[in-house]
Amino acid sequence: MKTALFDLDGTLTDTRDDLTLAVNLTRADYNLPPITRDAVVAQVGNGVKALIDGIFDPLPESYELIINRYKAHYAAHLLVHTTLYPGVEHTLKTLHAAGWHLGVVTNKPSQFAAPILEGLGVAQLFSAVVGGGDCKLLKPDPASLLLAAERMGVVLDATDWMIGDHVTDLEAGRRAGLRTCFCEFGMGESRDVPYDAGIGRMDEFLLHINSYARTSRASLLRRDREA
């Protein structure tokens, strides 16, 4: 059985507007003006603490208090505007029906990740969801990928995939020994980290894995003929 691990924000889900809403509600708590969606998106991908660092300079109070305010706002607005990206549902259902093990590995706190997947109707397709706080180390460390594999009851190998839109996903996948797929439509950037496949929408991933399968079969046939 093959395994595919997916990032969440910028990969499966377009969360930009709800993240921006929560950020600006938090800033309003301190009588600060709103910032643009682009400014918020630039800070997404490295965990909540990094997000807070990016939107407050200087910090108006302790990290713990600001993060608690932000989390409360975000929890109340998880699915106001958030949607699946085009091709995501079809891709997930196709892989699931083909027997793939699917998991989500995100730096977003799991208290948000699971309800978003549930609310968008795809939670049942995943056998593990690992979020920030479930593991001591965030991506790009591969520890959260290995935790997902453990929860799924699988052993990852070089035929499995990490799919994401940011350098943290690509680096985590590389360090876990996986193939990596870069989502060019997402919020992040590859920052010159190499990857095995690049896609402009999620269902293009199906074309890549079919191509890999054909190449693998051809290699086996050649090896059998040469034996």
C-alpha positions in Angstrom: 0.0 0.0 0.0 1.3 3.5 -0.8 1.1 6.4 1.6 0.6 10.1 0.9 1.0 12.7 3.6 -0.5 16.2 3.0 0.1 19.6 4.4 -3.2 21.5 5.2 -3.0 25.3 4.7 -2.2 26.1 1.1 -2.3 22.5 0.1 -5.7 21.0 0.8 -7.4 24.1 2.1 -7.5 27.8 1.1 -7.6 29.2 4.6 -6.3 32.7 3.8 -9.4 34.7 4.5 -10.2 33.1 7.8 -6.6 33.4 9.0 -6.6 37.0 8.1 -9.9 37.6 9.9 -8.6 36.0 13.1 -5.3 38.0 12.9 -7.1 41.3 12.4 -9.6 40.5 15.2 -6.6 39.9 17.4 -5.0 43.1 16.3 -8.2 45.0 17.0 -8.1 43.7 20.6 -5.0 45.9 21.0 -6.4 48.9 19.0 -4.1 48.1 16.1 -5.2 48.6 12.4 -5.9 45.6 10.2 -3.2 44.2 7.9 -3.6 42.8 4.4 -4.2 39.2 3.6 -0.8 39.1 1.8 0.9 40.3 4.9 -0.7 37.5 6.9 0.0 34.8 4.3 3.7 35.7 4.4 3.8 34.6 8.0 1.9 31.3 7.6 3.6 27.9 7.7 6.0 27.9 10.6 3.6 27.6 13.5 1.5 30.0 15.6 4.4 31.6 17.5 6.1 32.6 14.2 2.8 34.0 13.0 2.4 36.2 16.2 6.0 37.3 15.7 5.2 38.4 12.2 2.1 40.3 12.9 3.1 42.1 16.1 6.2 44.2 16.5 6.6 44.9 19.3 4.5 42.3 21.2 1.8 44.1 23.2 1.8 41.5 25.9 3.1 38.0 26.5 3.1 35.3 23.7 0.8 33.1 25.8 -1.9 35.8 26.2 -1.7 36.9 22.5 -1.8 33.3 21.3 -4.8 32.6 23.4 -6.7 35.6 22.0 -5.8 34.6 18.4 -6.8 30.9 19.0 -10.1 32.0 20.4 -10.8 34.2 17.4 -9.7 31.6 14.9 -11.7 28.8 16.6 -14.8 30.9 16.1 -14.1 31.6 12.4 -12.6 28.3 11.1 -15.0 27.8 8.3 -16.4 31.2 7.4 -14.5 31.4 4.1 -12.3 28.3 4.1 -12.7 25.9 1.2 -10.9 22.9 -0.4 -8.7 23.8 -3.3 -10.0 22.7 -6.8 -9.3 19.0 -7.4 -8.6 18.1 -3.7 -11.8 16.1 -3.0 -11.5 14.2 -6.2 -7.9 13.4 -5.6 -8.4 12.3 -2.0 -11.3 10.1 -2.9 -9.5 8.5 -5.8 -6.4 7.7 -3.7 -8.5 6.4 -0.9 -10.6 4.2 -3.2 -7.3 2.8 -4.6 -6.2 1.7 -1.2 -3.7 4.5 -0.4 -3.0 5.4 3.3 -3.7 9.1 3.6 -2.6 11.4 6.4 -2.4 15.1 7.2 0.7 16.6 8.7 0.4 20.3 9.5 2.1 22.9 11.7 -1.4 24.3 12.4 -2.5 23.2 15.9 -4.5 20.0 15.7 -7.4 21.6 17.6 -8.1 23.5 14.3 -7.0 21.0 11.7 -9.4 18.3 12.6 -12.6 20.4 12.7 -11.7 22.0 9.4 -11.3 18.6 7.7 -14.5 17.5 9.3 -16.4 20.6 8.3 -15.3 20.3 4.7 -16.4 16.6 4.6 -13.0 14.9 4.0 -12.0 13.9 7.5 -13.0 10.3 7.0 -10.5 9.9 4.2 -7.5 10.3 6.5 -6.3 7.7 9.0 -4.1 10.2 10.8 -4.0 13.9 11.4 -0.9 15.3 13.1 -0.9 19.0 14.0 1.3 21.5 15.8 1.4 20.5 19.5 1.1 16.7 18.8 4.9 16.5 18.3 7.6 18.5 20.0 9.2 19.5 16.7 7.4 21.2 13.8 8.2 20.7 10.1 10.8 20.9 8.5 11.8 18.4 11.1 10.5 15.0 9.9 9.3 13.9 13.4 5.7 14.8 12.8 5.7 12.7 9.5 7.1 9.7 11.4 4.4 10.2 14.1 1.7 10.2 11.4 3.1 7.0 10.0 3.1 5.4 13.4 -0.5 6.4 14.0 -1.4 5.0 10.6 0.4 1.8 11.2 2.7 2.1 8.2 6.4 2.2 7.5 7.4 5.1 5.2 9.7 4.4 2.3 11.0 6.1 -0.8 7.9 5.3 -2.8 5.7 7.3 -0.5 4.9 11.1 -0.8 4.8 14.3 1.1 2.7 16.9 -0.6 2.8 20.5 0.4 3.1 24.2 -0.6 6.0 25.3 1.4 9.7 24.7 2.0 9.0 23.2 5.4 6.9 20.4 3.7 9.5 19.7 1.1 12.4 19.7 3.6 10.5 17.5 6.0 9.6 15.0 3.3 13.2 14.9 2.0 14.5 14.3 5.5 12.0 11.5 6.0 13.2 9.9 2.8 10.0 10.5 0.8 9.2 11.7 -2.6 8.0 15.3 -2.5 5.3 17.2 -4.4 5.2 21.0 -4.5 1.8 22.7 -4.7 2.5 25.7 -6.8 -1.1 27.0 -6.2 -0.6 27.4 -2.4 0.6 30.1 0.0 4.2 29.1 0.4 7.4 28.9 -1.6 9.9 26.2 -2.3 13.0 28.4 -1.8 15.0 26.3 -4.2 14.5 23.1 -2.2 14.3 20.4 -4.9 11.1 18.3 -5.3 10.0 15.3 -7.4 6.8 16.8 -8.8 5.2 20.3 -9.1 1.5 20.7 -9.6 -0.7 23.6 -10.5 -3.8 22.0 -9.0 -4.2 19.0 -6.7 -5.7 16.5 -9.2 -2.5 16.8 -11.3 -0.9 14.7 -8.6 -2.8 11.7 -9.9 -1.1 12.1 -13.3 2.3 12.1 -11.6 1.8 9.0 -9.6 0.5 7.2 -12.7 3.6 8.3 -14.6 5.8 7.0 -11.7 3.9 3.7 -11.8 4.4 3.3 -15.6 8.1 4.1 -15.2 8.5 1.6 -12.4 6.7 -1.1 -14.4 8.9 -0.4 -17.4 12.0 -0.7 -15.3 10.9 -4.0 -13.9 10.2 -5.3 -17.4 13.7 -4.2 -18.6 15.3 -5.9 -15.5 13.4 -9.1 -16.2 14.5 -9.1 -19.9 18.1 -8.5 -18.9 18.1 -11.2 -16.2 
